[in-house]
């Protein structure tokens, strides 16, 4: 005997995956998890605190609880579960902001045009909004904040995974290419007190890094430099790290970035690329769906191990190993050929 559902029923559950994501996104936007931090509450209590319709909120919470995100007891009170705890705003590696971002209106408008990307190979975001996603986030303050908060949320989650998976103790100077406000670099410097760092990104972006580096107590060991990684990369590091950069760009653009790193690297230096690596065949992987996100939002893509090896090779680099982390991300380590 088996309890496995027949294929049509399984497919129906998969087809409603968007509804599960949307329901979780609503609770993230309302910060419901924060209200449950001190203990269980009814939907009526939650609705009163957030100024929303109680019965409708109950229906959303019930749906989330059915998949393990929150739990409902016999008194119709909801509480946190292990799957709901990452929705706490102050949780280590919180995904609350990311859950809100992945359910924004501009996400759904873009995904509605997936057939356009399939037909043309071009980002559907540009069809919908008439500009690149990066330009949109620069020009739209609200969307830009949601996006930046989500990237910070995601960075918190993945940076700890990188720190725990890789030994940075042999390096003297780590250069973070496209490092944003410096969360990853600050996390690594915080653990390795003898290590020095250099944060490199567009001038307008790194201008906002001072406060974060100060908060982490690493500003005195970290230089800040503005520039364009398509043009040049600072020399002087014995390790160069890029997290969530390479997947944004097409092969030609990635080769340019990696070549600039290669040109800046001294003999024995290493380049570390933090990205999801797409498994071959039918193996389930979040990377295969993030790849569809990239198809619609940017010229980039997620890549397989073979594709990363080829990319590094064309940039004058050799992949030495690929290190998995306790997250969907891996660390692709390379050296000059």
PEPETA-V480868 format. One record per run of one state. SS is the DSSP state (h for helix, s for strand, l for the rest). FROM is the first residue (numbers start at 1). TO is the last residue. If there is no record, write none. Layout:
BEGIN
<<SS | FROM | TO> <SS | FROM | TO>>
END
This chain:
BEGIN
<<l | 1 | 6> <h | 7 | 15> <l | 16 | 16> <h | 17 | 29> <l | 30 | 31> <h | 32 | 35> <l | 36 | 40> <s | 41 | 42> <h | 43 | 50> <l | 51 | 53> <h | 54 | 66> <l | 67 | 70> <s | 71 | 72> <l | 73 | 76> <s | 77 | 79> <l | 80 | 81> <h | 82 | 85> <l | 86 | 95> <h | 96 | 101> <l | 102 | 104> <h | 105 | 111> <l | 112 | 113> <h | 114 | 120> <l | 121 | 123> <h | 124 | 129> <l | 130 | 132> <h | 133 | 139> <l | 140 | 140> <h | 141 | 165> <l | 166 | 172> <s | 173 | 177> <l | 178 | 182> <h | 183 | 191> <l | 192 | 195> <s | 196 | 201> <l | 202 | 202> <h | 203 | 206> <l | 207 | 209> <h | 210 | 215> <l | 216 | 218> <h | 219 | 221> <s | 222 | 226> <l | 227 | 238> <s | 239 | 243> <l | 244 | 245> <h | 246 | 248> <l | 249 | 250> <h | 251 | 264> <l | 265 | 269> <s | 270 | 275> <l | 276 | 276> <s | 277 | 278> <l | 279 | 286> <h | 287 | 297> <l | 298 | 302> <s | 303 | 304> <h | 305 | 314> <l | 315 | 316> <s | 317 | 324> <l | 325 | 329> <s | 330 | 336> <l | 337 | 337>>
END
